[in-house]
Amino acid sequence: MSAPAAGPPAAAPGDGAPQGPPNLTSNRRLQQTQAQVDEVVDIMRVNVDKVLERDTKLSELDDRADALQAGASQFETSAAKLKRKYWWKNMKMMIIMGVICAIILIIIIVYFST
């Protein structure tokens, strides 16, 4: 039986095991990637905030549009009532003028016929 080795086996110089300097470059790449991820996360937070703000503004605009629609409907109803009222008022005036003209015409006919 042979005795187990006391540590990790030593790597040969040409077998591609990571050495000191490549580890620094991988750390640098990791830091750059993490910085990019942080930047993307910040951009996404800003975008989400903008979307939420836009949603709030759209909600307010929708409420205002509903109120405006209700006001327009009420205006349309009152305008129709007012139009009908003045049509009848005009019709009464025309009837009164017709009756007056008829009375004057009858008076003229009676006056000149005798």
RODO-2510 file (C-alpha; in nm, 4 decimals, decimal comma):
residues 114
     n   res          X          Y          Z
     1     m     0,0000     0,0000     0,0000
     2     s     0,1158     0,3448    -0,0817
     3     a     0,0636     0,6531     0,1327
     4     p    -0,1849     0,9129     0,0127
     5     a    -0,0446     1,2436    -0,1082
     6     a    -0,0478     1,5245     0,1456
     7     g    -0,1867     1,7960    -0,0840
     8     p    -0,3156     1,8613    -0,4303
     9     p    -0,0974     1,7257    -0,7030
    10     a     0,1295     1,9827    -0,8602
    11     a     0,0245     2,0893    -1,2063
    12     a     0,2668     2,0610    -1,4881
    13     p     0,3615     2,3922    -1,6545
    14     g     0,1952     2,3065    -1,9873
    15     d    -0,1350     2,1445    -1,8849
    16     g    -0,3456     2,4724    -1,8876
    17     a    -0,4221     2,5067    -1,5183
    18     p    -0,5057     2,8689    -1,4182
    19     q    -0,2171     3,0624    -1,2833
    20     g    -0,2036     3,3926    -1,0901
    21     p    -0,2365     3,6543    -1,3696
    22     p    -0,5248     3,4835    -1,5586
    23     n    -0,7161     3,4752    -1,2298
    24     l    -0,6833     3,8549    -1,2107
    25     t    -0,8218     3,8952    -1,5642
    26     s    -1,1148     3,6691    -1,4835
    27     n    -1,1817     3,8769    -1,1707
    28     r    -1,1656     4,1920    -1,3809
    29     r    -1,4069     4,0402    -1,6337
    30     l    -1,6360     3,9377    -1,3509
    31     q    -1,6262     4,2922    -1,2113
    32     q    -1,6975     4,4394    -1,5562
    33     t    -1,9862     4,2002    -1,6041
    34     q    -2,1186     4,2828    -1,2573
    35     a    -2,0899     4,6551    -1,3380
    36     q    -2,2852     4,6002    -1,6607
    37     v    -2,5487     4,4015    -1,4721
    38     d    -2,5758     4,6795    -1,2130
    39     e    -2,6119     4,9359    -1,4917
    40     v    -2,8852     4,7302    -1,6595
    41     v    -3,0625     4,6865    -1,3249
    42     d    -3,0524     5,0633    -1,2673
    43     i    -3,1872     5,1288    -1,6170
    44     m    -3,4642     4,8738    -1,5621
    45     r    -3,5562     5,0371    -1,2289
    46     v    -3,5812     5,3738    -1,4003
    47     n    -3,7921     5,2188    -1,6768
    48     v    -4,0246     5,0509    -1,4261
    49     d    -4,0609     5,3807    -1,2379
    50     k    -4,1454     5,5560    -1,5647
    51     v    -4,4010     5,2871    -1,6519
    52     l    -4,5649     5,3202    -1,3100
    53     e    -4,5705     5,6985    -1,3419
    54     r    -4,7184     5,6681    -1,6909
    55     d    -4,9818     5,4284    -1,5587
    56     t    -5,0768     5,6796    -1,2902
    57     k    -5,1030     5,9598    -1,5447
    58     l    -5,3106     5,7418    -1,7766
    59     s    -5,5435     5,6565    -1,4883
    60     e    -5,5899     6,0246    -1,4104
    61     l    -5,6462     6,1003    -1,7778
    62     d    -5,9025     5,8209    -1,8010
    63     d    -6,0874     5,9599    -1,4982
    64     r    -6,0862     6,3077    -1,6496
    65     a    -6,2106     6,1684    -1,9816
    66     d    -6,4958     5,9901    -1,8031
    67     a    -6,5903     6,3109    -1,6217
    68     l    -6,5754     6,5027    -1,9488
    69     q    -6,7942     6,2413    -2,1175
    70     a    -7,0504     6,2690    -1,8377
    71     g    -7,0467     6,6484    -1,8681
    72     a    -7,0882     6,6268    -2,2454
    73     s    -7,3832     6,3921    -2,2070
    74     q    -7,5465     6,6264    -1,9568
    75     f    -7,4827     6,9225    -2,1881
    76     e    -7,6347     6,7368    -2,4819
    77     t    -7,9483     6,6587    -2,2799
    78     s    -7,9895     7,0164    -2,1573
    79     a    -7,9247     7,1543    -2,5076
    80     a    -8,1971     6,9296    -2,6514
    81     k    -8,4429     7,0449    -2,3827
    82     l    -8,3556     7,4082    -2,4484
    83     k    -8,3965     7,3618    -2,8237
    84     r    -8,7398     7,2040    -2,7723
    85     k    -8,8423     7,4835    -2,5335
    86     y    -8,7497     7,7584    -2,7783
    87     w    -8,9110     7,5727    -3,0685
    88     w    -9,2412     7,5681    -2,8785
    89     k    -9,1950     7,9325    -2,7807
    90     n    -9,1379     8,0221    -3,1460
    91     m    -9,4392     7,8150    -3,2490
    92     k    -9,6611     8,0003    -2,9977
    93     m    -9,5360     8,3316    -3,1335
    94     m    -9,6151     8,2243    -3,4913
    95     i    -9,9663     8,1147    -3,3901
    96     i   -10,0268     8,4444    -3,2085
    97     m    -9,9036     8,6399    -3,5117
    98     g   -10,1268     8,4308    -3,7384
    99     v   -10,4289     8,4951    -3,5171
   100     i   -10,3526     8,8701    -3,5094
   101     c   -10,3142     8,8774    -3,8887
   102     a   -10,6407     8,6858    -3,9263
   103     i   -10,8214     8,9310    -3,6949
   104     i   -10,6798     9,2301    -3,8860
   105     l   -10,7773     9,0685    -4,2150
   106     i   -11,1309     9,0031    -4,0872
   107     i   -11,1580     9,3640    -3,9652
   108     i   -11,0398     9,4953    -4,3033
   109     i   -11,2825     9,2709    -4,4911
   110     v   -11,5737     9,3684    -4,2649
   111     y   -11,4840     9,7392    -4,2838
   112     f   -11,4594     9,7470    -4,6624
   113     s   -11,7546     9,5216    -4,7277
   114     t   -12,0047     9,7505    -4,5619
***
